[in-house]
């Protein structure tokens, strides 16, 4: 089979990253979690006090510091999946907190942040053989990807998954707070001026509200084989 580019987009907490990681491992492709990249910038901004009291971003300060933000991925031998590194520090757990989740959308909506990270992402995928997930992979980062998948699920299902994930890690979680966060992120992601979340015209849609991980995996493998043959 020929090497292709696979773009997986969709709403938050749809399981895009899990799907993309599993597919990449199954077919021997490189996986890039673009959501982790935006979360890493958000973590950097939180640590460097680049948010105002009302939750807005101190844009000029973040813009000046973007050149100092280096994001990379390194395979974790124990999990068999890549961990996210921010300026050489493993931040895989730190970027998954509710604090980061509640601040990431305004950061991801900034044009200069998206421009900087899209450039990094396109360089990562220049040789194909890559699976990348995010919000604008099929529409902006790789508009000519051979396979584009758009993933969706109900807000309640996605909030429950996020809640269960946090509780399983021993972290505090409030379902109603998570549901509000999911709904707010949906609105911001879909209505931002720069690269809003939308389904590419040539993307195949997957509503995984009632699917098991095994069913998702089978469906995605079939889509990959069809696109790569």
C-alpha positions, 0 to 999 in steps of 0.5 A: 500500500502507498503511504498516505496522510490521515487527518482526523478532526472533530469535537473535543473528547470524541476519542480522536487521539485514542483512535489516531494513536491506535491506528498509527501503531497498527499500520506503522505510521507516525502519530501527532497529537495537535491538541496536545500542542495547543494544550502545551502552549496553554500550559506555558501561558498558565505557568508564565501568567499570560492570562488576565483575571477574566480568562483572556490571553495577554496576546502581545506577551504570548506572541513575543514568547512563541519562539521560545515554545518548543513542542516535541513528541517522544515514544513512551516505551511503557505505554507504546504511545508518544508523550508530549514534551514542552521545552524538553519536559514531559508534560503529558499529564500536566496538559490533561488537567481541567485547568488547561482544558478550560483555558485552551480554546482562547489560546487555540483561537489566536491566529499567530499561535495557529500559524506557528503550530500549523507550520510545525505540523506541516513539516512533521507530515511532509513525508506522509505516513502520518496520522494527525488529529485536531480541529483543522487538520483536513481543512487547513493543515493537510487539505490534500490528505488522502483520508479525512475523518470527522468524528462527533458524539453527543456532548453528554457522552463526551463529558461522561468519557472525560469524567470517567477518564479523570476519575480513573486517574484519581483526579477530582472531577465534576460532571456538570462542570465538564459538560459546561466546558465541553459545550463552551469549547464546542461553541468557541471552536466552531465560531472562532475567526481563524480555522474554525472547526468544520467538516471538510467537504471530502471527509467521512463522518463517524458518530461514535456516541454508541460505538465501542473502541473495537468497533471504531478501530475496525471502521477506521482500518477499513477506511484506511485500507480503502484510501491507501489501496 
